[in-house]
Amino acid sequence: MAHRPTKLDRMTAEEKEAAAKAFWEAPDEALVTPETIPIVFDVSGYSLQYKRSNGGGIPFSKPNGSRKVFYTKADAIKFFENS
């Protein structure tokens, strides 16, 4: 059974490059989406989601009661530096 394409799967190489550039140029407190992390750190979006659900992942927030998940740039960098 094939998996349903994710937002990340549908992004072009240029869109991914722009997202990575925006990540590195953003201030440390900038909020980033779960789609950005696999682009920048070459990890699976599924593993991020698993760790978010089961513990041990990057600290995240859901601002203003939103269902959408965000990470801070600083937390993501710290997580991968310590991994």
N, C-alpha and C positions, 0 to 999 in steps of 0.2 A: 504494500500500500504506500503510495507516494505521499509525502507530506505537503501540506498547503504552503505555498510560498509566503514567506514573511516579508515585512516591510524592507528588511535588510536584503533579502533575495531580489527584490524588485528594484533596488537602487543601482544606478549606473556607476561605472568606475569613477567618473567625474564627480558624481554626487558623494561618493564615499571619500574621495580625496578632499573635497570641500569640507565635509564633516570633520575629517581628521585635522585639517588646517584650522578650522574654527575652534576645535577643542583646544589645541595647543596655544592658540592666540587668546583664549578666554581667560578671565581672572580665575584664581583658585576657587573662589566661592560660587562660580557659575554652575547652574544646574544643567545636567546633561541627561539625555534620554538613554534608555537601555539599548537602543539601536546603535548609539555612538560607541559604546564600550567595545563591542567586538571588532569594530573597524579600527580603533586606535590600538587595542591591546591583543588582537588576533586570538580571541577566545570565542567560544560558542555562546550564542544568545540563550540556548537551552540550558547550559550549565549555570549561567547567571540567574536565570529564572528558578532553577532548582535550588541554588544556594539561598536565594531570596526567600523561598518558601520553607526551607529546612534549616536555615541558619548557617553562619560561617561566610556569608558573602559580604559584598560592599554595603556599608550603611546606606539606606535609601529613605526617601520621604515621599509623601503624597500630599503636596501642598493644598491647603484650603479644602480638605475633604475630597480631593480629586481621586479618581480611580487610577490615574496615570502615575507611574513611578518615575522618580528622578534621582540621580546621584549628583554629588558635587564633584567637580573636577579634582579637588584636593583629596577627597576620600578615595576616588578611583585610583589616583596615582599612588597613594599610600598603600592601598590594598595590594596592588601589583608589585610594588617595590618590596613588600614583606612576604610575597608568595614565592 
